[in-house]
Amino acid sequence: MYSSTILWFRNDLRLWDNVTLTEAIKKSRKVYPVYCLDPRQFAPTPLGYPKTGPFRAKFLLETLQDLRHHLQKIGSDLIIRQGLPEEIIPRLAKEWQVEAVFASKEITAEEVRVENQLETLLMAEKITFSLWWQSTLLHIEDIPWPVKNIPDIFTQFRKEAEKTTPVRPSLAPPTQMNSIEPIAAGSLPHLSALGLTPIAPNPKAIIPFAGGERMGRARLQEFLWDTDSLKNYKETRNDLRKPNGSSKLSAWLANGSLSPRTVYEEVKKYEKERHKNSSTYWLIFELLWRDYFKLMARKHGSKIFKLEGIQDKPLDLEDNMKSFLAWANGSTGIPFIDANMREMNATGYMSNRGRQNVASFLIKDLKVNWTWGASYFESMLIDYDVCSNWGNWNYIAGVGNDPRENRYFNIMSQARKYDPQGDYVRHWIPELAYLPGKKIHYPPELPTKELHQSGIRLGKSYPRPIVSFNRWLY
């Protein structure tokens, strides 16, 4: 039993099913819950966008406020500090004379580098540093392979894991924590203090995302129980405008205000009490994909961030900034692409179907460096998860876990299938929405020649669309 411990919150911002929190309380007489707002997470990327943009930053701050509220209800508080965790945590540990630091284990290079630096500094002070794995549905110690032997084909992984690997039961939230002596807990900053422009809710958003465990659990309740939407999930998940067409739990899963095991157990309860079918299984199936991308990141390391991907496969793509900016700003002139990009730019959210299409378009049609697209998603998405984001981009680029060679999304057929009346496009593109009596006409093929001349066509008149929107109306 430690006399006192720092609980360093990372992407585990919840009380329900929090292994690190549970262990810290069990093994310590006194627990100091700490969260560090790392300035590197809000700094500009090489493309000039903030690494964490305003949508996810706002969602994070709301989550931290909610976590603080829940900790206060059980006799504790959330201590907020701004700065580098590998500097702040050792300083606080020394100041408070703690014997241990507990935290959740992360996977990718930047986070692991911080863990290693922190461990070195804590060891020098003879302070124990314990990391706990809890970011996946299946525990890494329970899967039937060492990490280096995990299959590089998802179907092989899924079938074997489903047969052999049980899901560990979730943990109840604590009802009491040993109170900490009066400490300046620190206030949550405004977005402007993080170098970001404050944003207002967009009335066109498909649902209002609000951060925090309470809101995550409310969303789970709404999707499964209040609207009974899970029973048709497999059929509705590609709908672009229905609030309950898909679960939209990804934002809460991404920052850990909702546990994948909590979702799994709620689905199993739903199957027992209401319906069990391919739709209920499909949500679990997607939790397994989420696991798989995390395990692939653990297996392949920083390869997931490189142009050649985990396959070390050379690609003939260009660093074409003008084409990239047309794509990023939703001004390519291809309505289905631009509508999806404008939704993300306005709300921080885009459907999975949209993400697949815009990624394929950037890579296969515009021939632009896919890592730029992945980096832009990192900045813009409210539900950005490093492993899922970069894993999916690897997949679409053909350098990841896709067993099919040269996968290509035909944008025109996708638009006809998923937005046949053009309602989604009209919702996000005012240039098309105000024209009464006009319908969206999707020709059989993209205007490839015009797209490949985009650098010339844009010229000084940017951001004029590469292709005129008028050509899509009849």
N, C-alpha and C positions, 0 to 999 in steps of 0.2 A: 504493500500500500504506500503510494506516494503522499507526501504531506501536501503538495500542491502541483498542479499541472496546467500548462497552457493548452487549450483546445483551439487549434488554428483551423478555422473554417475556410474551405476552398470552394469546390463545386459540390457541396453537400449541405446546402443552406436550408435545413429542415430539422424538426425534432422527431418526426415519425421515421422509423426504420433507419436510424443513423448509427451505424456501428461504432464510429469513432467517438461520438458523443456518449453512447452507452458505456463503452470501455473506459472512457475518461472518468465518468461518474463512479463506475464500479471500482476503479483502481486508485482513486485519489480522494483525499479528504476535502480538498478545495480545488475548484476548476475555474480558470480564467478563460472565458470564450473571447477569441480575438479574430477580427477580420481586417486584412490589409488591402487597401485600395492601391494597387500597384500602378504607378504612373506609366509604366511601359505598355500597359494594356490599353491606354488611351492615346498613345503617341501616334504620329503619322506613320503609315507604311511607306515603302519605296514608291508606291503609286500616288501618294499624297492624301490618302483617306485615313481617318482615324482607325486604329486597329479595332477598337470597340466604338461603334457609332452611337448616336443618341438613342436609338430605339432600345438596343440591348442595355445600354448604360442606365436608362430610365427604369427598365425592367429590373435590373440589378439593384438599384437603390430602393425600389419598392420592396424587393425581396428582403433586403437587409433590414428595412424598417419593420417588416412583418416578423422576421426572425427575432429582432430585438424585443418586440412586443411579446412574443411567446416565451422568450427567456425570462423576461421580467415577471410574467405570470407565475413562473415556477421558482422565483426567488433569486434570479441571476440578472445578467444584462449582457449586451453585446458591446465589446470594446472595439471601437473603430479607430484605425490609424491609417494615415496616408504615407506611402513610401515603399521601399523595397522590403519584402518579407524577410529576406536573408539578412537584412540589417536590423529591422524592427524586432523580430521575434527574439534573437539572442539578447538584445538590449533589455527588452521587457523581462525575459527570463532571469537575467542577472539582477535587475531592479527588484523583482518580486521574489527572488530566491526560490524559484520553482525547481523541481527535481526532474521533470519530464515535459516533453512537448508531444502532443498527439495530433495527427492530421490524416486526411484521406490520401491514398496513393493516386498520383496522376501518371500519365502514360507518355506524353509527347515531350520533345527535346527541351523546350523552354522551361516547362514546369519541372522536369526531372533535374535540369541544371540548378534550379533554385533549391530543390530538395537536397542535392548533393552539397551545395555550398552551405546550406543551413546545417546539415548534419556535421560537417567539418567544424563549424564554429561552435556548435553545441557540445560536441565531443571534447573540444579543448577546455570547456568549462565543466566537464563531467556531468552533462545533462543528457538524459536518455531521449532519443528521438524515435518515435514509433509511428509507422505508416500502416494504414489499414485499407485493404481493397474493398470497395463497395460501389463502384460506378456501373456495374453490369448486372444483368438479371441472373446469369450463371456465374458462380464464383470461379475465379481463375484456377483455384486449387482443385476444383471438382471436375473440370472438363477432362476428357480421356486422352489428352496429349500434352506433352511439354510444349511450351509456346513455339519453339522452333519447328515443331512438326505439325502445327495446325494446318489443315488442308487449305490451299489457296483457292478452292472452289467452294462457294457458300453452301451449295446443296449437300456436298459431302460432309461439311461441318454440321449443318443443321440435322441431317438424318441421324448421324452418330450421337450428337449431343442430346437430341430429344430422347433417344433410347437409353442413354446411360447416365445423364446428369440431372439430378433433381434440383429444384429451386429451393434454396434455403428459406425457411420461414422468416417473415419480416419481424422487426423488433418494435415493441410498443414504445411510445414516447415517454420520456421521464416525467414524473409528476412533481419532482422537487430536485433542486440543485443546491449544493452547499453555497451559501451566499458569499460574495466577495466583499472585502472591506471597501469603504468608499474610495473609488478611483474615478478619475475623469474619463468617462466612457467615450467621449468624443462624439461630435455631431456628424450627421451625414451631409456631405457637400451637395451643392446644387450642380446641375449639369455644367453650368458656365465655369465653375471652379475646376472642372475636369477638362476644360478646353472645348466643350461641346455646346452647340446651340440648343437651347430648350425647345421642345416640340409640344404641340397640342395634339390631342386625339383627332384622327381623321375620320369624319363621318362616313366615308366610303369604305372603311375597313370591314372585313368580313366578320370579325369578332373583336371586342375590345380586350386586348391582352393587358393584364395587370399582374405584377410580380408578387411572389410570396406563396408560402405553403398553403395558406388558407384558400387563396384563389386557385391554386393548382388542384387541390382536393375538391373544390367547388366545381371546377371544369370537369373533373372525372365523374362527379356525381351527375352533372347535367347531361353529359354525353351518354353515359351508361343507363342511368336510372330515370332521370326526369324526362328525357326525350325518347328513351328506348332506341337510340340511334345505332347502337352497336350491332343489333340483329341484322342490319342491312349494310354494314360498313364496307364489305368487299365490293358491293355494287355501287356505292355512292362515293367512295374515297377519292375518285378523280374529278368529282364535281368541283367546279372552280368558284362557285358563288354561294353554295349552301353553308351556313354556319356550322351545321352538324353533319355535313357530308363526310368529314374526317374528324379524327379525335382532337387534333390541334393541341396535344399534350406536350409537344416537343420542346417548347420554351421552358416549361417547368422541369422537364427531365434534364435539359441541357445544363442548367445551373444547380441542379440537385435539390430544388425545392419540392420535387416529387421523386420518389424512388421507383425504379422499374419493378421492384418486387411488390410494391404497393399496387401498382397498375395490374400486374399479373394476378395478384390475389383477388382484386376486385373483379377482374374478368372471370376468374374461376367461380367466384360467388354468383356472378350474373348468369353464367352457364348453368349453375345448379338451380337457381331460383327462377330464371326466365327462359333463356334460349341457349342452345348450344348448336352451332353450325359453322360453316366455313368462314363466316364473317367474324365470329368471336375468336376463332383460331387465328385469323389474319392479323389481329392486333398483336397477339403473342409472336407470330411470325416476324412482324416488324421490330419487335423488341429484340428478337434474336439477330436480325440484321444489324441493329444498333450495337449489340454485343460484338458481332463479328468484326465490324470496322474498328472497334477499340482493340480487339485482339490482333488484328492485322497491323495496326499502328505499333502495338507492342512488339510484334514479330519483325516488322520491316523497318522500324525506326524512321529516320528522317527521309527515307526514300519516298514516302507519301507526299512530301513537299516539293519534289524535284520533277522537272518536265518529263523525264523518262519514266517516272513512276516506279512502282514496286517491281515491274517487269524489266527495268533497265532498257526500255524500248525507245529508240530514237524517233522523234516526230518532226515533221516538216511544218512547223508553225512559226508565225512571225510576231515580233513585238511591234504591232501596228497600232499606235496610240489613237489615231483618228477612228479607225474601225472599232476599237475597244470603247472609246468614249461614246460613239453612237449607240453601241449595245448597252453600255452602263446607264446612259441617260434615257433609254427607251425612245431613241429617234432613228431607228434603222429604216422605218417606213414599212416594216413587216408587222401588221397589227397584232398578231398573236404573240409575237416576241415582245413588242413594245408594251403591250398591256400588262404582261407579267412583270416586266422590269419596272414599270411605273407603279404597280401595286407594291412591290418591294421597296422602292424608293420612298413611297408615301406612307407606308405602314410598318415596314420591317418584316413583313411576312410574304411568302409566296408558296403556293401549293407544291407538293412533290412533283406532280405532273408538269407544272410550269418550270420547275428547276431543271428537270431532265431536258426539256425542250430548249430552254435558253442556253444551257450548257452545250448541248449538241450543236446548236446554231453557231455559237461563238467559235467552237473548235472545228466543226466539219464544214461549215459554210463560209464563215469569215476568215478561217485559218489563223486565228489569233491564239497566242500563248495561253493555254488553259489555266496556268497558275495565276494569271492576272484575274481571271474570273473567280477562282476560288478565294483569292485575297479580297476581292470586292464583296463577295458574299460574307466573308468574315466581318467586314465592317458594317454591312447593312442588316444582316438577318438578326431578328430578335431571338431566334432559337439556335443560333450558331453553336455547333458542337464540333470541336476541332477534328475528331476522328471521323465522324459521319460526313462532315463537309468535304474534307480532303479525300476520304475514301470514295465518296460518290463521284467526285471530279475525276479521280483516277479511273474509275469504272467507265464513265462516259467518254473519256479521252482514249480508252482502249489500252491503258497501261496499268490497269488494276486487276480486279477480281472477276472480270467478265470473261467467261469461257468462249463467248461468241466473238469472232473476229469482225472488226469494222462495223460495230453497231452504229446505226444512223437513224435519227428521228426525222421522218419526213414531215416538215413543219406544216405543209398544207393539209395533208391527211389528218394530222393530229388536231389541227384547228377545226376541220370539218367534223371530226369525231367528238371533240370535247367542248366545242363552242359553235354548234351548227347554226344557230340563229344570230351569232355575233353579239349576244347579250353581254358576255364578259368583256369583250373588246370595247363595246360602247361604254361600259361602266368606267373604264380607265383611260379612254382616249377621247377627249372632248372634240377633237377635230372630226371624229366620226359620229359622235353621239348627237350632235345638234342638227344633223341633216335628216328631216322627216321623210319617211317613205323610202329611204334608201336601205338596202340590205348589203351585208358583207358578202362579197364574192371571193371565194378562195380558188384561184386557178390551180391546175394540176401540179405545177412546179414553181419553185422560187425564181425570181429574176436574177439568176446567177451572175450574168455578165455585169449587171449594175452593182451587185454586191462587191464583186472583185475589183471594181473601179472606184470603190467608195472613197479611197484616199484622195482621188482626183475630184470626184463630185462634191465632196464636202468643202474642200478648199477654205476660203475665207468666210464663207457664208454659214459655217457650222454654228448652231446645231440643226440646220435644215436636214430633214430626213434623207437617207441615202436613196430611198425609193418613195415617190409621192404617194400619200395616202389615197388620193383620188382614184388611183388605178384599182382600188379594192372595192369600189362602190358600183352598184348598178341599179 
